[in-house]
Amino acid sequence: MNIKRIKKQLDYQPAGLTEAQIQNPLKLMTYFFADFPIHETRDNLWELYKGWIHHSSQYVDETQTKDMLCFYNQFTEFVNACYVYSEMKKQKITKSNGWVRKTIP
């Protein structure tokens, strides 16, 4: 998938990604996990899910509850995969002009 097509798809979504983040999503993932370690990310996601269940339980039907649990499980898997990917790709990180740049040997 080329960058033009990705940008076009993002234009229809509330992505909020900068040009630099689109060009280097690994940097964004690396910063995310530096600010929110994987165990904290999982805990925060669980707290969001618990809050949704607690505040919406009297208004939500069974299908919506199942869908949210499925979303929670898949989003947790997605976050875990992003973490693994960012750690695997983070071979050498160098700083130049305030930007973190991955260098490939």
N, C-alpha and C positions, 0 to 999 in steps of 0.2 A: 504494500500500500504506500503510495507516494505522499509526500508532505502536503501537496496541494489538496489532495482528496481528504486527508486527515483534517486539514484546516477547515475545509468546507463543511465537513461533518461537525466539527467543534463549533462552527458558527451557529449551528442550529441548537446548540446545547449551552447551558450556562456554565461553560468551562472555566472562564477566567484565567486561562493560561497565557503567559507572556510568550513572545516570539522565542526567547531563550529557553523557556521551559518546553516548548514544543520541539525545538531542535535537540534538546538534551534532557529527556525525562528522567534519566538515571540520576542526574544531579538533584532533581526535585525529590526523588525517592530517598536518596542518601541524606539530604537535609531533613526530610520528614522523620526518618528513623534516628537521626541524631537528636532531634527535639523530642520525639516520642518513641522511646525504646519499645521493642516488640511486645514485651510483657505489659507495658502501660497501654499500648494501643489496644491490645486484646481486652484489658480491663475496662478501658473507656468505652469500647464498643459494647461490651456486656452491660455497662451501666446505662448506656443509651437505650439498649433494647429493654432492659428492666423498667426504665422510666416510661417508655412507650406502653409497655404492657400494663403497668400500674395506672397510668393516667387514661388509658383508652379502653380498659377491660370491659366496662359496662356498655360501650358503644360499638365494639368490634365484633364482627361475625367470625365464625370458625374458619372460613376460608382465608380471610384477611390475616388472622393470627397465624395460620399455617404458612402463608406467604411470607410474613415477616420473619418467622423462625427460619424458613428456608433462606431468605435474604441474609439474615444474620450469619448463618452457617457458611454460605457461599462468600460473603464479604470477608469473613474471617480467613477463609482459605485464600482469597485474593490478596489480602494484606500479608499473609504468611508467604505467599509466592513472590510478592513484590520485595519483601525483606530478603528472601533467599537470593533472588535475582540481583538485587542491589549489592549484596555482600559478595556474590560471585564475580560481579563485574568490577568491583572496587579494588582492582589489583594495585594500581598506583594512583594516588591522588596527589596532584601538585597544585600549589596556589600561584596564580600569576595575576597581578592587577586586581586582587580581591575576588577573583572568580575561582571556583574549584573546577579543575579540568582533569579528566581521566586521560592518562597516557597509556598507550598500548605499546609494549616492547616490540 
